[in-house]
């Protein structure tokens, strides 16, 4: 009997989120003729992509292309996507080119993403991935969008698809980056052993093929895993490796500094954490990045008994929470605000932020964060009225940690100079 391990068959990726009609999310996000036209476009491309090359010329009837192009010209289609719509319509005639159709779908996906309509964006990216079944980059982008929408099962299937495609095409950048992305999906689910294994696979590939930026990203995410699993000594080692591997001025440095500051808070080094959080440029990154910074400062200030700094940071965070889209990823920030308020003895404010964090974690199936929010709210609920306010541990910052904080301050100052 041949005992050689047989290759496992990769299951097909998830293409929809349980809708009764495929791609129905497009009709939900866009109403009227434009919505129907976008839906017909993505469905036509998907159908064409799923057929063999021999079947494609007979897939659509005579005159279908002329009819679709007339509809495009007669509908209130935004000017910036009209050329892409016309190119995507090429599947309705016998001699369409897969590369052109794929490019047009990616352009339509980018446009929908800019409108904040991620459901439509992911549908067009999936169509592009079906049209070019060997393209690892497109599969990875589908996974990334699914992860943003908290569709973690769909994201996992597409990251695995991207890994398979990258291995076949020897695209080692996509191979490494897809394993790193898969690791972050497992983190969102609270499966930290699986996350660590996937991240190590991504790190090994990045180091083997000298992809420095991805090696830094893998070290960074491994730092987060170590922090979330309370492996605090390993957190400093991995954070230092990530800091050394990121180049000066790298845009991910503030995120790494934030994550290391979270470790310092968990370890009880609130003074060092506050220095790390404050060192990041206040206007750097997306509104969600700035929200994370403000909330972290509020948490550290609360632990240090500094109500003035807490209030200023909380007001900044509250303003950022009103930005479109920030609530989708705000659960960690809401927990930080809750902890800062609890440290200052404001149990009502702490409870409000904690409840908002629990709601967000529930909606996005972020089970580790949900457990953290529920544990925090339980501790508030069962504390008596005569109990002292919840405070986080406060310890003097050790010299070796203080040195790492200084390195972060220097790197983040350089980041401001680079900008």
LOLOBA-986463 format. One record per residue (C-alpha): residue in one letter; residue number from 1; x negated, y negated, z. Coordinates in steps of 0.5 Angstrom, whole numbers. Example, Ala and Ser with C-alpha at 12.3 -4.5 7.8 and 13.67 -1.06 7.14 Angstrom:
2
res->A | n->1 | u->-25 | v->9 | w->16
res->S | n->2 | u->-27 | v->2 | w->14
REM end
This chain:
419
res->X | n->1 | u->0 | v->0 | w->0
res->X | n->2 | u->-3 | v->-7 | w->-2
res->X | n->3 | u->-3 | v->-11 | w->5
res->X | n->4 | u->-5 | v->-17 | w->1
res->X | n->5 | u->-1 | v->-23 | w->4
res->X | n->6 | u->4 | v->-25 | w->-2
res->X | n->7 | u->5 | v->-32 | w->-3
res->X | n->8 | u->12 | v->-35 | w->0
res->X | n->9 | u->17 | v->-37 | w->-5
res->X | n->10 | u->18 | v->-45 | w->-3
res->X | n->11 | u->26 | v->-46 | w->-2
res->X | n->12 | u->28 | v->-52 | w->-7
res->X | n->13 | u->29 | v->-59 | w->-4
res->X | n->14 | u->35 | v->-62 | w->-1
res->X | n->15 | u->38 | v->-66 | w->-6
res->X | n->16 | u->44 | v->-69 | w->-2
res->X | n->17 | u->47 | v->-70 | w->5
res->X | n->18 | u->53 | v->-66 | w->5
res->X | n->19 | u->57 | v->-71 | w->0
res->X | n->20 | u->63 | v->-68 | w->-3
res->X | n->21 | u->61 | v->-71 | w->-10
res->X | n->22 | u->53 | v->-71 | w->-11
res->X | n->23 | u->50 | v->-78 | w->-11
res->X | n->24 | u->57 | v->-80 | w->-8
res->X | n->25 | u->52 | v->-85 | w->-4
res->X | n->26 | u->51 | v->-89 | w->-10
res->X | n->27 | u->59 | v->-90 | w->-10
res->X | n->28 | u->59 | v->-92 | w->-3
res->X | n->29 | u->53 | v->-97 | w->-3
res->X | n->30 | u->56 | v->-100 | w->-10
res->X | n->31 | u->63 | v->-102 | w->-12
res->X | n->32 | u->66 | v->-103 | w->-18
res->X | n->33 | u->63 | v->-102 | w->-25
res->X | n->34 | u->56 | v->-103 | w->-23
res->X | n->35 | u->57 | v->-97 | w->-18
res->X | n->36 | u->60 | v->-93 | w->-23
res->X | n->37 | u->55 | v->-94 | w->-28
res->X | n->38 | u->49 | v->-93 | w->-23
res->X | n->39 | u->52 | v->-86 | w->-21
res->X | n->40 | u->53 | v->-84 | w->-28
res->X | n->41 | u->46 | v->-86 | w->-30
res->X | n->42 | u->43 | v->-82 | w->-24
res->X | n->43 | u->47 | v->-76 | w->-25
res->X | n->44 | u->46 | v->-76 | w->-33
res->X | n->45 | u->38 | v->-76 | w->-31
res->X | n->46 | u->39 | v->-70 | w->-26
res->X | n->47 | u->43 | v->-66 | w->-31
res->X | n->48 | u->38 | v->-67 | w->-36
res->X | n->49 | u->32 | v->-66 | w->-32
res->X | n->50 | u->35 | v->-59 | w->-29
res->X | n->51 | u->36 | v->-56 | w->-36
res->X | n->52 | u->30 | v->-53 | w->-40
res->X | n->53 | u->27 | v->-57 | w->-46
res->X | n->54 | u->31 | v->-52 | w->-51
res->X | n->55 | u->37 | v->-54 | w->-48
res->X | n->56 | u->36 | v->-62 | w->-47
res->X | n->57 | u->38 | v->-64 | w->-54
res->X | n->58 | u->45 | v->-61 | w->-54
res->X | n->59 | u->47 | v->-63 | w->-47
res->X | n->60 | u->50 | v->-69 | w->-49
res->X | n->61 | u->55 | v->-71 | w->-55
res->X | n->62 | u->54 | v->-75 | w->-61
res->X | n->63 | u->55 | v->-82 | w->-59
res->X | n->64 | u->54 | v->-82 | w->-52
res->X | n->65 | u->47 | v->-86 | w->-52
res->X | n->66 | u->51 | v->-92 | w->-56
res->X | n->67 | u->57 | v->-91 | w->-51
res->X | n->68 | u->52 | v->-92 | w->-45
res->X | n->69 | u->48 | v->-97 | w->-48
res->X | n->70 | u->55 | v->-101 | w->-50
res->X | n->71 | u->57 | v->-100 | w->-43
res->X | n->72 | u->50 | v->-103 | w->-40
res->X | n->73 | u->51 | v->-109 | w->-44
res->X | n->74 | u->58 | v->-110 | w->-42
res->X | n->75 | u->57 | v->-109 | w->-35
res->X | n->76 | u->55 | v->-114 | w->-30
res->X | n->77 | u->48 | v->-111 | w->-29
res->X | n->78 | u->43 | v->-115 | w->-26
res->X | n->79 | u->38 | v->-117 | w->-31
res->X | n->80 | u->32 | v->-115 | w->-27
res->X | n->81 | u->34 | v->-107 | w->-28
res->X | n->82 | u->37 | v->-108 | w->-35
res->X | n->83 | u->31 | v->-105 | w->-38
res->X | n->84 | u->30 | v->-99 | w->-34
res->X | n->85 | u->38 | v->-98 | w->-34
res->X | n->86 | u->37 | v->-97 | w->-42
res->X | n->87 | u->31 | v->-93 | w->-41
res->X | n->88 | u->34 | v->-88 | w->-37
res->X | n->89 | u->40 | v->-88 | w->-42
res->X | n->90 | u->35 | v->-85 | w->-47
res->X | n->91 | u->37 | v->-78 | w->-44
res->X | n->92 | u->43 | v->-78 | w->-48
res->X | n->93 | u->39 | v->-77 | w->-54
res->X | n->94 | u->35 | v->-71 | w->-56
res->X | n->95 | u->28 | v->-74 | w->-56
res->X | n->96 | u->28 | v->-77 | w->-49
res->X | n->97 | u->21 | v->-77 | w->-46
res->X | n->98 | u->20 | v->-75 | w->-39
res->X | n->99 | u->15 | v->-80 | w->-37
res->X | n->100 | u->19 | v->-86 | w->-39
res->X | n->101 | u->25 | v->-83 | w->-36
res->X | n->102 | u->21 | v->-82 | w->-29
res->X | n->103 | u->18 | v->-89 | w->-29
res->X | n->104 | u->25 | v->-92 | w->-30
res->X | n->105 | u->28 | v->-88 | w->-25
res->X | n->106 | u->23 | v->-90 | w->-20
res->X | n->107 | u->24 | v->-98 | w->-22
res->X | n->108 | u->31 | v->-97 | w->-21
res->X | n->109 | u->29 | v->-94 | w->-14
res->X | n->110 | u->25 | v->-100 | w->-12
res->X | n->111 | u->30 | v->-105 | w->-14
res->X | n->112 | u->35 | v->-101 | w->-9
res->X | n->113 | u->30 | v->-101 | w->-4
res->X | n->114 | u->29 | v->-108 | w->-4
res->X | n->115 | u->37 | v->-109 | w->-3
res->X | n->116 | u->36 | v->-105 | w->3
res->X | n->117 | u->41 | v->-99 | w->0
res->X | n->118 | u->36 | v->-93 | w->1
res->X | n->119 | u->42 | v->-88 | w->-1
res->X | n->120 | u->41 | v->-91 | w->-8
res->X | n->121 | u->34 | v->-91 | w->-8
res->X | n->122 | u->33 | v->-84 | w->-6
res->X | n->123 | u->38 | v->-81 | w->-11
res->X | n->124 | u->34 | v->-85 | w->-16
res->X | n->125 | u->27 | v->-82 | w->-14
res->X | n->126 | u->30 | v->-75 | w->-13
res->X | n->127 | u->32 | v->-76 | w->-20
res->X | n->128 | u->25 | v->-78 | w->-22
res->X | n->129 | u->22 | v->-72 | w->-18
res->X | n->130 | u->27 | v->-67 | w->-22
res->X | n->131 | u->25 | v->-70 | w->-29
res->X | n->132 | u->17 | v->-69 | w->-27
res->X | n->133 | u->17 | v->-63 | w->-23
res->X | n->134 | u->10 | v->-63 | w->-23
res->X | n->135 | u->9 | v->-70 | w->-20
res->X | n->136 | u->7 | v->-70 | w->-13
res->X | n->137 | u->7 | v->-77 | w->-11
res->X | n->138 | u->14 | v->-78 | w->-13
res->X | n->139 | u->16 | v->-72 | w->-9
res->X | n->140 | u->12 | v->-75 | w->-3
res->X | n->141 | u->16 | v->-82 | w->-4
res->X | n->142 | u->23 | v->-78 | w->-4
res->X | n->143 | u->20 | v->-75 | w->3
res->X | n->144 | u->18 | v->-82 | w->6
res->X | n->145 | u->25 | v->-85 | w->4
res->X | n->146 | u->29 | v->-79 | w->7
res->X | n->147 | u->25 | v->-80 | w->13
res->X | n->148 | u->26 | v->-87 | w->14
res->X | n->149 | u->34 | v->-85 | w->13
res->X | n->150 | u->32 | v->-81 | w->19
res->X | n->151 | u->34 | v->-75 | w->15
res->X | n->152 | u->29 | v->-71 | w->17
res->X | n->153 | u->31 | v->-64 | w->14
res->X | n->154 | u->31 | v->-67 | w->8
res->X | n->155 | u->24 | v->-70 | w->9
res->X | n->156 | u->21 | v->-64 | w->11
res->X | n->157 | u->23 | v->-60 | w->5
res->X | n->158 | u->21 | v->-66 | w->0
res->X | n->159 | u->14 | v->-66 | w->4
res->X | n->160 | u->13 | v->-59 | w->3
res->X | n->161 | u->15 | v->-60 | w->-5
res->X | n->162 | u->10 | v->-65 | w->-5
res->X | n->163 | u->4 | v->-61 | w->-2
res->X | n->164 | u->6 | v->-55 | w->-7
res->X | n->165 | u->6 | v->-60 | w->-13
res->X | n->166 | u->-1 | v->-63 | w->-10
res->X | n->167 | u->-4 | v->-56 | w->-9
res->X | n->168 | u->-2 | v->-54 | w->-16
res->X | n->169 | u->-5 | v->-60 | w->-19
res->X | n->170 | u->-11 | v->-61 | w->-15
res->X | n->171 | u->-8 | v->-68 | w->-13
res->X | n->172 | u->-12 | v->-68 | w->-6
res->X | n->173 | u->-10 | v->-75 | w->-4
res->X | n->174 | u->-2 | v->-73 | w->-4
res->X | n->175 | u->-4 | v->-66 | w->-1
res->X | n->176 | u->-7 | v->-70 | w->5
res->X | n->177 | u->-2 | v->-75 | w->5
res->X | n->178 | u->4 | v->-71 | w->5
res->X | n->179 | u->1 | v->-66 | w->11
res->X | n->180 | u->0 | v->-73 | w->15
res->X | n->181 | u->8 | v->-75 | w->13
res->X | n->182 | u->10 | v->-68 | w->15
res->X | n->183 | u->7 | v->-69 | w->22
res->X | n->184 | u->10 | v->-75 | w->23
res->X | n->185 | u->17 | v->-72 | w->21
res->X | n->186 | u->16 | v->-66 | w->27
res->X | n->187 | u->14 | v->-72 | w->31
res->X | n->188 | u->21 | v->-75 | w->30
res->X | n->189 | u->24 | v->-68 | w->32
res->X | n->190 | u->20 | v->-68 | w->38
res->X | n->191 | u->16 | v->-62 | w->36
res->X | n->192 | u->9 | v->-64 | w->38
res->X | n->193 | u->5 | v->-57 | w->37
res->X | n->194 | u->8 | v->-57 | w->29
res->X | n->195 | u->6 | v->-64 | w->28
res->X | n->196 | u->-1 | v->-63 | w->31
res->X | n->197 | u->-2 | v->-57 | w->26
res->X | n->198 | u->1 | v->-61 | w->20
res->X | n->199 | u->-4 | v->-67 | w->22
res->X | n->200 | u->-10 | v->-63 | w->23
res->X | n->201 | u->-9 | v->-60 | w->16
res->X | n->202 | u->-8 | v->-67 | w->13
res->X | n->203 | u->-14 | v->-69 | w->17
res->X | n->204 | u->-19 | v->-63 | w->14
res->X | n->205 | u->-17 | v->-65 | w->7
res->X | n->206 | u->-18 | v->-72 | w->8
res->X | n->207 | u->-25 | v->-71 | w->11
res->X | n->208 | u->-27 | v->-65 | w->5
res->X | n->209 | u->-25 | v->-70 | w->0
res->X | n->210 | u->-28 | v->-76 | w->3
res->X | n->211 | u->-21 | v->-80 | w->3
res->X | n->212 | u->-23 | v->-85 | w->9
res->X | n->213 | u->-16 | v->-88 | w->9
res->X | n->214 | u->-12 | v->-82 | w->10
res->X | n->215 | u->-17 | v->-79 | w->15
res->X | n->216 | u->-16 | v->-85 | w->19
res->X | n->217 | u->-9 | v->-85 | w->19
res->X | n->218 | u->-9 | v->-77 | w->21
res->X | n->219 | u->-13 | v->-79 | w->27
res->X | n->220 | u->-8 | v->-85 | w->28
res->X | n->221 | u->-2 | v->-80 | w->28
res->X | n->222 | u->-6 | v->-75 | w->32
res->X | n->223 | u->-7 | v->-80 | w->38
res->X | n->224 | u->0 | v->-81 | w->38
res->X | n->225 | u->1 | v->-74 | w->39
res->X | n->226 | u->-4 | v->-74 | w->45
res->X | n->227 | u->0 | v->-80 | w->48
res->X | n->228 | u->7 | v->-77 | w->47
res->X | n->229 | u->4 | v->-70 | w->50
res->X | n->230 | u->1 | v->-74 | w->56
res->X | n->231 | u->-6 | v->-71 | w->54
res->X | n->232 | u->-9 | v->-78 | w->56
res->X | n->233 | u->-16 | v->-77 | w->56
res->X | n->234 | u->-16 | v->-74 | w->48
res->X | n->235 | u->-12 | v->-80 | w->47
res->X | n->236 | u->-18 | v->-85 | w->48
res->X | n->237 | u->-22 | v->-80 | w->44
res->X | n->238 | u->-18 | v->-80 | w->38
res->X | n->239 | u->-16 | v->-87 | w->38
res->X | n->240 | u->-24 | v->-89 | w->38
res->X | n->241 | u->-24 | v->-84 | w->32
res->X | n->242 | u->-19 | v->-88 | w->28
res->X | n->243 | u->-21 | v->-95 | w->30
res->X | n->244 | u->-28 | v->-93 | w->27
res->X | n->245 | u->-25 | v->-90 | w->21
res->X | n->246 | u->-21 | v->-95 | w->19
res->X | n->247 | u->-24 | v->-101 | w->15
res->X | n->248 | u->-25 | v->-108 | w->18
res->X | n->249 | u->-18 | v->-112 | w->16
res->X | n->250 | u->-14 | v->-105 | w->15
res->X | n->251 | u->-7 | v->-107 | w->16
res->X | n->252 | u->-6 | v->-101 | w->20
res->X | n->253 | u->-10 | v->-104 | w->26
res->X | n->254 | u->-5 | v->-107 | w->30
res->X | n->255 | u->0 | v->-101 | w->30
res->X | n->256 | u->-6 | v->-97 | w->32
res->X | n->257 | u->-8 | v->-102 | w->38
res->X | n->258 | u->0 | v->-102 | w->40
res->X | n->259 | u->0 | v->-94 | w->40
res->X | n->260 | u->-7 | v->-94 | w->44
res->X | n->261 | u->-3 | v->-100 | w->49
res->X | n->262 | u->2 | v->-95 | w->50
res->X | n->263 | u->-3 | v->-90 | w->52
res->X | n->264 | u->-5 | v->-95 | w->57
res->X | n->265 | u->1 | v->-96 | w->60
res->X | n->266 | u->3 | v->-89 | w->61
res->X | n->267 | u->-4 | v->-88 | w->64
res->X | n->268 | u->-2 | v->-94 | w->69
res->X | n->269 | u->-7 | v->-99 | w->66
res->X | n->270 | u->-2 | v->-105 | w->65
res->X | n->271 | u->-7 | v->-110 | w->65
res->X | n->272 | u->-11 | v->-107 | w->59
res->X | n->273 | u->-5 | v->-105 | w->55
res->X | n->274 | u->-3 | v->-113 | w->56
res->X | n->275 | u->-10 | v->-115 | w->53
res->X | n->276 | u->-9 | v->-110 | w->47
res->X | n->277 | u->-2 | v->-112 | w->45
res->X | n->278 | u->-3 | v->-119 | w->46
res->X | n->279 | u->-9 | v->-119 | w->41
res->X | n->280 | u->-5 | v->-117 | w->35
res->X | n->281 | u->-3 | v->-123 | w->31
res->X | n->282 | u->4 | v->-125 | w->33
res->X | n->283 | u->6 | v->-126 | w->25
res->X | n->284 | u->3 | v->-119 | w->22
res->X | n->285 | u->7 | v->-114 | w->19
res->X | n->286 | u->14 | v->-113 | w->18
res->X | n->287 | u->20 | v->-115 | w->23
res->X | n->288 | u->20 | v->-108 | w->26
res->X | n->289 | u->12 | v->-109 | w->27
res->X | n->290 | u->13 | v->-115 | w->31
res->X | n->291 | u->19 | v->-113 | w->35
res->X | n->292 | u->15 | v->-107 | w->37
res->X | n->293 | u->9 | v->-112 | w->39
res->X | n->294 | u->14 | v->-117 | w->43
res->X | n->295 | u->17 | v->-111 | w->47
res->X | n->296 | u->11 | v->-108 | w->49
res->X | n->297 | u->8 | v->-115 | w->51
res->X | n->298 | u->15 | v->-115 | w->55
res->X | n->299 | u->14 | v->-108 | w->58
res->X | n->300 | u->7 | v->-110 | w->60
res->X | n->301 | u->9 | v->-116 | w->63
res->X | n->302 | u->14 | v->-113 | w->67
res->X | n->303 | u->9 | v->-108 | w->70
res->X | n->304 | u->5 | v->-114 | w->72
res->X | n->305 | u->10 | v->-118 | w->75
res->X | n->306 | u->10 | v->-123 | w->70
res->X | n->307 | u->17 | v->-126 | w->69
res->X | n->308 | u->15 | v->-132 | w->65
res->X | n->309 | u->11 | v->-128 | w->60
res->X | n->310 | u->17 | v->-122 | w->60
res->X | n->311 | u->22 | v->-127 | w->59
res->X | n->312 | u->18 | v->-130 | w->53
res->X | n->313 | u->17 | v->-124 | w->50
res->X | n->314 | u->24 | v->-121 | w->51
res->X | n->315 | u->27 | v->-127 | w->47
res->X | n->316 | u->22 | v->-126 | w->41
res->X | n->317 | u->25 | v->-119 | w->41
res->X | n->318 | u->32 | v->-120 | w->42
res->X | n->319 | u->31 | v->-125 | w->36
res->X | n->320 | u->28 | v->-120 | w->32
res->X | n->321 | u->33 | v->-115 | w->33
res->X | n->322 | u->38 | v->-119 | w->29
res->X | n->323 | u->34 | v->-118 | w->23
res->X | n->324 | u->37 | v->-114 | w->18
res->X | n->325 | u->35 | v->-106 | w->18
res->X | n->326 | u->30 | v->-107 | w->25
res->X | n->327 | u->36 | v->-103 | w->29
res->X | n->328 | u->34 | v->-97 | w->25
res->X | n->329 | u->27 | v->-96 | w->28
res->X | n->330 | u->28 | v->-100 | w->34
res->X | n->331 | u->29 | v->-94 | w->40
res->X | n->332 | u->22 | v->-95 | w->42
res->X | n->333 | u->22 | v->-102 | w->43
res->X | n->334 | u->29 | v->-102 | w->46
res->X | n->335 | u->26 | v->-97 | w->51
res->X | n->336 | u->20 | v->-102 | w->53
res->X | n->337 | u->24 | v->-108 | w->54
res->X | n->338 | u->28 | v->-103 | w->59
res->X | n->339 | u->22 | v->-101 | w->63
res->X | n->340 | u->20 | v->-108 | w->63
res->X | n->341 | u->27 | v->-111 | w->66
res->X | n->342 | u->27 | v->-105 | w->71
res->X | n->343 | u->20 | v->-107 | w->73
res->X | n->344 | u->22 | v->-114 | w->75
res->X | n->345 | u->28 | v->-111 | w->79
res->X | n->346 | u->34 | v->-113 | w->73
res->X | n->347 | u->37 | v->-106 | w->73
res->X | n->348 | u->43 | v->-109 | w->69
res->X | n->349 | u->39 | v->-111 | w->63
res->X | n->350 | u->35 | v->-105 | w->64
res->X | n->351 | u->41 | v->-101 | w->63
res->X | n->352 | u->43 | v->-105 | w->57
res->X | n->353 | u->37 | v->-104 | w->53
res->X | n->354 | u->37 | v->-97 | w->56
res->X | n->355 | u->44 | v->-95 | w->53
res->X | n->356 | u->42 | v->-98 | w->46
res->X | n->357 | u->36 | v->-94 | w->46
res->X | n->358 | u->40 | v->-88 | w->47
res->X | n->359 | u->45 | v->-90 | w->42
res->X | n->360 | u->40 | v->-91 | w->37
res->X | n->361 | u->36 | v->-84 | w->38
res->X | n->362 | u->43 | v->-81 | w->38
res->X | n->363 | u->44 | v->-83 | w->31
res->X | n->364 | u->37 | v->-82 | w->28
res->X | n->365 | u->37 | v->-75 | w->32
res->X | n->366 | u->30 | v->-77 | w->35
res->X | n->367 | u->31 | v->-72 | w->40
res->X | n->368 | u->24 | v->-74 | w->44
res->X | n->369 | u->26 | v->-81 | w->45
res->X | n->370 | u->33 | v->-79 | w->47
res->X | n->371 | u->31 | v->-75 | w->52
res->X | n->372 | u->26 | v->-81 | w->55
res->X | n->373 | u->32 | v->-85 | w->54
res->X | n->374 | u->37 | v->-81 | w->58
res->X | n->375 | u->32 | v->-79 | w->63
res->X | n->376 | u->30 | v->-87 | w->64
res->X | n->377 | u->38 | v->-88 | w->65
res->X | n->378 | u->39 | v->-83 | w->70
res->X | n->379 | u->33 | v->-86 | w->74
res->X | n->380 | u->37 | v->-92 | w->74
res->X | n->381 | u->44 | v->-89 | w->76
res->X | n->382 | u->41 | v->-85 | w->82
res->X | n->383 | u->37 | v->-90 | w->85
res->X | n->384 | u->41 | v->-94 | w->91
res->X | n->385 | u->42 | v->-101 | w->91
res->X | n->386 | u->37 | v->-101 | w->97
res->X | n->387 | u->32 | v->-98 | w->93
res->X | n->388 | u->26 | v->-102 | w->91
res->X | n->389 | u->26 | v->-104 | w->83
res->X | n->390 | u->23 | v->-99 | w->78
res->X | n->391 | u->16 | v->-100 | w->77
res->X | n->392 | u->10 | v->-97 | w->73
res->X | n->393 | u->4 | v->-95 | w->76
res->X | n->394 | u->-2 | v->-100 | w->77
res->X | n->395 | u->-9 | v->-98 | w->77
res->X | n->396 | u->-15 | v->-102 | w->75
res->X | n->397 | u->-18 | v->-101 | w->68
res->X | n->398 | u->-24 | v->-96 | w->68
res->X | n->399 | u->-30 | v->-99 | w->65
res->X | n->400 | u->-30 | v->-94 | w->59
res->X | n->401 | u->-23 | v->-96 | w->57
res->X | n->402 | u->-24 | v->-103 | w->58
res->X | n->403 | u->-30 | v->-102 | w->53
res->X | n->404 | u->-25 | v->-99 | w->48
res->X | n->405 | u->-20 | v->-105 | w->49
res->X | n->406 | u->-25 | v->-110 | w->48
res->X | n->407 | u->-27 | v->-106 | w->41
res->X | n->408 | u->-19 | v->-107 | w->39
res->X | n->409 | u->-20 | v->-114 | w->41
res->X | n->410 | u->-26 | v->-115 | w->36
res->X | n->411 | u->-23 | v->-111 | w->31
res->X | n->412 | u->-16 | v->-115 | w->31
res->X | n->413 | u->-20 | v->-122 | w->31
res->X | n->414 | u->-23 | v->-120 | w->25
res->X | n->415 | u->-16 | v->-118 | w->22
res->X | n->416 | u->-14 | v->-125 | w->23
res->X | n->417 | u->-20 | v->-128 | w->20
res->X | n->418 | u->-19 | v->-123 | w->14
res->X | n->419 | u->-12 | v->-126 | w->13
REM end
